[in-house]
Amino acid sequence: MKNIFFLTVLCLSCFACKHKSVSKDIKIPSNIPKIDTISYDLKSISKEFGNCGEAPANCTTAKVQYISLKNAETNPSYQTINSALINTVKGNAPSMTASLDSFINEAKAFYKEFPESAIGYEMELEQAVIFNSPKIIAIEAFNYAYTGGAHGNYSTRFYNFEVATGQEIDLKQLLADNYEPRLKAIAGPIFKKAYLEEGMTKYSEAGFDFNKDVFTLTDNFAITKEGLKFLYNPYEIAPYALGQQEILIPYSTIKELIRKNGLLDMF
């Protein structure tokens, strides 16, 4: 019995030896961008006015979540980016707090004129990092506001910054000269495939309002790991009911358009 046990253990040991993992020399591509290279904080500020309990009536809320790059005090380009992101929130107001106060005061004036109204004003602005590399940081800014009516209004805007300078990036910096017609020719079929049903030949058949039914590419774009993302907001090319439309143009389809030694060289 002892001999059988010994032989069993020996066989299992040999089996394990035969199946021992072998280390391989795996080459990792050097052009893969590092993710979350730049450290940042998500900061928030909010205000409310009125009855905001469990059954809110005449309740006004204003909320902001924004990106703030860390170590900006020692990095001028970070300071530039932070200032730009704050400006997208506060608009013409002297500060973000003043911007929220202005919205609250607008609601107060409405309630004073219409005290019986049960409409609740609401404003929400939210920023999020969607791409983060040593050269580029891309921000998505979502805005929503309700001030009465059938529905609120919302939009999404992208901001792409060059880390070295803190300046916003234009497509002309990323792509070769005279890229527009070629990029449009690539983007058009992608949009059609995404939003036109089989058998449709015109954009208007799907509810889109391009001038003379000729596809145009929005300038609202984001740099992502996979490609360039373009987003149309409600009312830009279609009625509110159709919502937002977005397309992704993979880098593999625009390799010849990417500017040499430019910011997209990492792809």
LINRARA-V82746 format. One record per residue. N is the residue number from 1. NEAR is the number of other ideal C-beta (glycine too) atoms within 10 Angstrom. D_FIRST is the distance of its C-alpha to the first C-alpha in Angstrom with 2 decimals. Layout:
N|NEAR|D_FIRST + N|NEAR|D_FIRST
//
This chain:
1|5|0.00 + 2|6|3.81 + 3|7|5.37 + 4|8|5.18 + 5|9|6.40 + 6|10|8.70 + 7|10|10.02 + 8|10|10.79 + 9|10|12.68 + 10|10|14.35 + 11|10|15.56 + 12|10|16.94 + 13|10|18.65 + 14|10|20.25 + 15|9|21.41 + 16|9|23.01 + 17|8|24.69 + 18|7|26.19 + 19|8|27.59 + 20|6|28.95 + 21|5|32.55 + 22|5|35.25 + 23|5|38.43 + 24|6|41.58 + 25|4|45.15 + 26|5|46.67 + 27|6|50.43 + 28|5|51.83 + 29|5|55.37 + 30|6|57.89 + 31|7|60.28 + 32|11|58.24 + 33|15|60.33 + 34|11|58.87 + 35|10|58.80 + 36|11|60.18 + 37|13|61.70 + 38|20|64.65 + 39|10|64.06 + 40|22|66.11 + 41|10|66.63 + 42|12|67.22 + 43|13|70.24 + 44|11|71.87 + 45|16|75.11 + 46|12|76.21 + 47|15|79.20 + 48|18|80.09 + 49|18|83.17 + 50|17|83.95 + 51|14|81.93 + 52|14|78.33 + 53|8|76.52 + 54|5|74.28 + 55|7|77.05 + 56|15|78.77 + 57|12|82.38 + 58|20|84.64 + 59|18|81.63 + 60|26|81.79 + 61|21|78.79 + 62|24|78.69 + 63|16|75.41 + 64|22|74.71 + 65|17|71.48 + 66|23|72.07 + 67|22|70.38 + 68|15|71.24 + 69|22|69.93 + 70|12|68.82 + 71|11|70.53 + 72|17|73.72 + 73|8|75.87 + 74|7|75.05 + 75|16|74.86 + 76|11|78.11 + 77|16|76.50 + 78|22|74.21 + 79|15|77.33 + 80|18|78.98 + 81|27|76.07 + 82|19|75.91 + 83|11|79.67 + 84|15|79.52 + 85|19|76.81 + 86|17|78.81 + 87|12|81.91 + 88|15|80.19 + 89|20|79.68 + 90|18|82.97 + 91|10|85.27 + 92|8|88.85 + 93|15|88.14 + 94|8|88.25 + 95|12|84.67 + 96|19|81.70 + 97|14|82.65 + 98|12|86.17 + 99|21|84.85 + 100|23|82.91 + 101|15|85.97 + 102|14|88.11 + 103|20|85.87 + 104|19|85.85 + 105|12|89.63 + 106|13|90.06 + 107|24|88.19 + 108|15|90.28 + 109|10|93.45 + 110|17|92.27 + 111|16|91.39 + 112|8|94.75 + 113|8|96.56 + 114|12|94.37 + 115|8|93.15 + 116|6|92.04 + 117|12|89.68 + 118|10|85.96 + 119|17|84.99 + 120|19|82.41 + 121|24|82.75 + 122|19|79.56 + 123|23|78.88 + 124|17|75.54 + 125|22|75.01 + 126|18|71.54 + 127|23|70.60 + 128|13|67.17 + 129|16|65.88 + 130|17|64.71 + 131|20|64.42 + 132|19|64.02 + 133|19|64.01 + 134|12|65.59 + 135|18|68.65 + 136|21|69.01 + 137|26|68.53 + 138|21|69.26 + 139|24|70.14 + 140|19|70.34 + 141|19|73.00 + 142|14|73.09 + 143|18|76.27 + 144|15|76.99 + 145|15|80.15 + 146|17|81.53 + 147|16|85.14 + 148|12|85.91 + 149|8|86.32 + 150|5|84.00 + 151|9|81.15 + 152|14|80.29 + 153|14|80.37 + 154|16|77.54 + 155|17|76.94 + 156|18|74.45 + 157|15|75.62 + 158|22|73.74 + 159|20|74.54 + 160|23|73.20 + 161|24|73.87 + 162|18|73.72 + 163|20|71.99 + 164|11|74.03 + 165|12|77.38 + 166|20|76.69 + 167|15|78.81 + 168|15|78.05 + 169|21|76.97 + 170|12|79.07 + 171|16|77.88 + 172|11|80.37 + 173|14|78.31 + 174|21|75.17 + 175|20|76.51 + 176|15|78.82 + 177|8|82.57 + 178|8|83.78 + 179|18|80.34 + 180|13|81.72 + 181|8|82.35 + 182|14|79.08 + 183|19|77.03 + 184|13|78.88 + 185|10|78.18 + 186|16|74.44 + 187|21|74.46 + 188|17|76.54 + 189|11|74.04 + 190|16|71.22 + 191|22|73.39 + 192|16|74.29 + 193|9|70.70 + 194|11|69.79 + 195|19|72.79 + 196|16|74.65 + 197|8|73.49 + 198|4|73.19 + 199|6|76.65 + 200|12|78.43 + 201|9|80.55 + 202|10|82.45 + 203|20|81.20 + 204|12|83.77 + 205|12|82.05 + 206|15|79.12 + 207|13|81.47 + 208|20|81.73 + 209|13|85.08 + 210|15|85.19 + 211|8|88.75 + 212|5|89.90 + 213|12|86.28 + 214|9|85.38 + 215|16|82.02 + 216|13|82.31 + 217|19|79.58 + 218|16|79.57 + 219|9|79.72 + 220|18|77.12 + 221|21|74.03 + 222|21|70.85 + 223|24|68.79 + 224|17|65.11 + 225|15|61.95 + 226|12|62.24 + 227|19|65.97 + 228|26|69.38 + 229|19|69.59 + 230|21|72.98 + 231|19|73.84 + 232|23|76.91 + 233|20|77.83 + 234|18|79.40 + 235|12|82.99 + 236|15|82.61 + 237|20|82.28 + 238|20|81.55 + 239|11|82.38 + 240|12|80.46 + 241|8|78.58 + 242|16|76.77 + 243|12|75.40 + 244|14|74.27 + 245|19|73.38 + 246|18|71.21 + 247|22|70.08 + 248|17|67.77 + 249|20|68.84 + 250|14|65.80 + 251|18|66.44 + 252|9|65.31 + 253|15|68.41 + 254|21|70.87 + 255|10|69.60 + 256|9|72.98 + 257|21|74.76 + 258|17|72.87 + 259|16|75.17 + 260|7|74.04 + 261|5|73.13 + 262|14|73.49 + 263|19|71.44 + 264|21|69.29 + 265|12|68.24 + 266|16|64.83 + 267|17|64.09
//
